[in-house]
Amino acid sequence: MIEHEESNFTKKAMKKIIQEIISKQSTDVDVVSGATYTSEGLKEVVNKAIAAAGITLEK
């Protein structure tokens, strides 16, 4: 088992992206500078969860 803990910067970036997604009700949000891969990965996971739930977001 590999143990991994996110850095404080990554945690803050994830929190910001999640807040933006909720606020805009969309995953079409800007990435956090310096955390591009984390931001894109989080948006991808949210999109997959939305699709799996059968939800369609308005554009």
PyMOL CGO cylinders between C-alpha atoms (Angstrom):
from pymol import cmd
from pymol.cgo import CYLINDER

trace = [
    CYLINDER, 0.00, 0.00, 0.00, 1.31, 3.40, -0.97, 0.3, 1, 1, 1, 1, 1, 1,
    CYLINDER, 1.31, 3.40, -0.97, 0.59, 6.22, 1.41, 0.3, 1, 1, 1, 1, 1, 1,
    CYLINDER, 0.59, 6.22, 1.41, 0.31, 9.72, 0.02, 0.3, 1, 1, 1, 1, 1, 1,
    CYLINDER, 0.31, 9.72, 0.02, -0.64, 13.02, 1.59, 0.3, 1, 1, 1, 1, 1, 1,
    CYLINDER, -0.64, 13.02, 1.59, -1.45, 16.12, -0.42, 0.3, 1, 1, 1, 1, 1, 1,
    CYLINDER, -1.45, 16.12, -0.42, 0.56, 19.29, 0.17, 0.3, 1, 1, 1, 1, 1, 1,
    CYLINDER, 0.56, 19.29, 0.17, -1.13, 22.33, 1.66, 0.3, 1, 1, 1, 1, 1, 1,
    CYLINDER, -1.13, 22.33, 1.66, -0.90, 24.04, -1.73, 0.3, 1, 1, 1, 1, 1, 1,
    CYLINDER, -0.90, 24.04, -1.73, -2.63, 21.10, -3.44, 0.3, 1, 1, 1, 1, 1, 1,
    CYLINDER, -2.63, 21.10, -3.44, -5.33, 21.00, -0.76, 0.3, 1, 1, 1, 1, 1, 1,
    CYLINDER, -5.33, 21.00, -0.76, -6.00, 24.73, -1.26, 0.3, 1, 1, 1, 1, 1, 1,
    CYLINDER, -6.00, 24.73, -1.26, -6.09, 24.32, -5.05, 0.3, 1, 1, 1, 1, 1, 1,
    CYLINDER, -6.09, 24.32, -5.05, -8.56, 21.43, -4.79, 0.3, 1, 1, 1, 1, 1, 1,
    CYLINDER, -8.56, 21.43, -4.79, -10.76, 23.40, -2.40, 0.3, 1, 1, 1, 1, 1, 1,
    CYLINDER, -10.76, 23.40, -2.40, -10.77, 26.38, -4.77, 0.3, 1, 1, 1, 1, 1, 1,
    CYLINDER, -10.77, 26.38, -4.77, -11.69, 24.25, -7.81, 0.3, 1, 1, 1, 1, 1, 1,
    CYLINDER, -11.69, 24.25, -7.81, -14.48, 22.48, -5.90, 0.3, 1, 1, 1, 1, 1, 1,
    CYLINDER, -14.48, 22.48, -5.90, -15.89, 25.81, -4.70, 0.3, 1, 1, 1, 1, 1, 1,
    CYLINDER, -15.89, 25.81, -4.70, -15.83, 27.17, -8.26, 0.3, 1, 1, 1, 1, 1, 1,
    CYLINDER, -15.83, 27.17, -8.26, -17.55, 24.08, -9.66, 0.3, 1, 1, 1, 1, 1, 1,
    CYLINDER, -17.55, 24.08, -9.66, -20.30, 24.32, -7.04, 0.3, 1, 1, 1, 1, 1, 1,
    CYLINDER, -20.30, 24.32, -7.04, -20.69, 28.08, -7.46, 0.3, 1, 1, 1, 1, 1, 1,
    CYLINDER, -20.69, 28.08, -7.46, -20.92, 27.92, -11.26, 0.3, 1, 1, 1, 1, 1, 1,
    CYLINDER, -20.92, 27.92, -11.26, -22.73, 24.57, -11.33, 0.3, 1, 1, 1, 1, 1, 1,
    CYLINDER, -22.73, 24.57, -11.33, -20.27, 23.68, -14.07, 0.3, 1, 1, 1, 1, 1, 1,
    CYLINDER, -20.27, 23.68, -14.07, -16.87, 22.08, -14.48, 0.3, 1, 1, 1, 1, 1, 1,
    CYLINDER, -16.87, 22.08, -14.48, -15.98, 24.77, -17.02, 0.3, 1, 1, 1, 1, 1, 1,
    CYLINDER, -15.98, 24.77, -17.02, -13.81, 26.64, -14.52, 0.3, 1, 1, 1, 1, 1, 1,
    CYLINDER, -13.81, 26.64, -14.52, -10.26, 27.97, -14.68, 0.3, 1, 1, 1, 1, 1, 1,
    CYLINDER, -10.26, 27.97, -14.68, -7.42, 25.82, -13.42, 0.3, 1, 1, 1, 1, 1, 1,
    CYLINDER, -7.42, 25.82, -13.42, -5.36, 26.95, -10.45, 0.3, 1, 1, 1, 1, 1, 1,
    CYLINDER, -5.36, 26.95, -10.45, -1.97, 28.30, -11.51, 0.3, 1, 1, 1, 1, 1, 1,
    CYLINDER, -1.97, 28.30, -11.51, 0.76, 25.92, -10.41, 0.3, 1, 1, 1, 1, 1, 1,
    CYLINDER, 0.76, 25.92, -10.41, -1.72, 23.07, -9.98, 0.3, 1, 1, 1, 1, 1, 1,
    CYLINDER, -1.72, 23.07, -9.98, -2.80, 22.51, -13.57, 0.3, 1, 1, 1, 1, 1, 1,
    CYLINDER, -2.80, 22.51, -13.57, -2.65, 18.70, -13.48, 0.3, 1, 1, 1, 1, 1, 1,
    CYLINDER, -2.65, 18.70, -13.48, -4.46, 18.57, -10.14, 0.3, 1, 1, 1, 1, 1, 1,
    CYLINDER, -4.46, 18.57, -10.14, -7.13, 20.99, -11.41, 0.3, 1, 1, 1, 1, 1, 1,
    CYLINDER, -7.13, 20.99, -11.41, -7.67, 19.11, -14.68, 0.3, 1, 1, 1, 1, 1, 1,
    CYLINDER, -7.67, 19.11, -14.68, -7.73, 15.76, -12.88, 0.3, 1, 1, 1, 1, 1, 1,
    CYLINDER, -7.73, 15.76, -12.88, -10.31, 16.97, -10.38, 0.3, 1, 1, 1, 1, 1, 1,
    CYLINDER, -10.31, 16.97, -10.38, -12.50, 18.38, -13.15, 0.3, 1, 1, 1, 1, 1, 1,
    CYLINDER, -12.50, 18.38, -13.15, -12.25, 15.06, -15.02, 0.3, 1, 1, 1, 1, 1, 1,
    CYLINDER, -12.25, 15.06, -15.02, -13.28, 13.06, -11.94, 0.3, 1, 1, 1, 1, 1, 1,
    CYLINDER, -13.28, 13.06, -11.94, -16.24, 15.37, -11.30, 0.3, 1, 1, 1, 1, 1, 1,
    CYLINDER, -16.24, 15.37, -11.30, -17.32, 15.05, -14.95, 0.3, 1, 1, 1, 1, 1, 1,
    CYLINDER, -17.32, 15.05, -14.95, -17.16, 11.25, -14.69, 0.3, 1, 1, 1, 1, 1, 1,
    CYLINDER, -17.16, 11.25, -14.69, -19.21, 11.29, -11.47, 0.3, 1, 1, 1, 1, 1, 1,
    CYLINDER, -19.21, 11.29, -11.47, -21.79, 13.57, -13.09, 0.3, 1, 1, 1, 1, 1, 1,
    CYLINDER, -21.79, 13.57, -13.09, -22.06, 11.26, -16.12, 0.3, 1, 1, 1, 1, 1, 1,
    CYLINDER, -22.06, 11.26, -16.12, -22.28, 8.16, -13.91, 0.3, 1, 1, 1, 1, 1, 1,
    CYLINDER, -22.28, 8.16, -13.91, -25.13, 9.77, -11.98, 0.3, 1, 1, 1, 1, 1, 1,
    CYLINDER, -25.13, 9.77, -11.98, -26.96, 10.49, -15.23, 0.3, 1, 1, 1, 1, 1, 1,
    CYLINDER, -26.96, 10.49, -15.23, -26.94, 14.23, -14.63, 0.3, 1, 1, 1, 1, 1, 1,
    CYLINDER, -26.94, 14.23, -14.63, -26.75, 16.79, -17.41, 0.3, 1, 1, 1, 1, 1, 1,
    CYLINDER, -26.75, 16.79, -17.41, -25.47, 20.23, -16.52, 0.3, 1, 1, 1, 1, 1, 1,
    CYLINDER, -25.47, 20.23, -16.52, -26.88, 23.22, -18.36, 0.3, 1, 1, 1, 1, 1, 1,
    CYLINDER, -26.88, 23.22, -18.36, -24.45, 25.23, -20.47, 0.3, 1, 1, 1, 1, 1, 1,
]
cmd.load_cgo(trace, "trace")
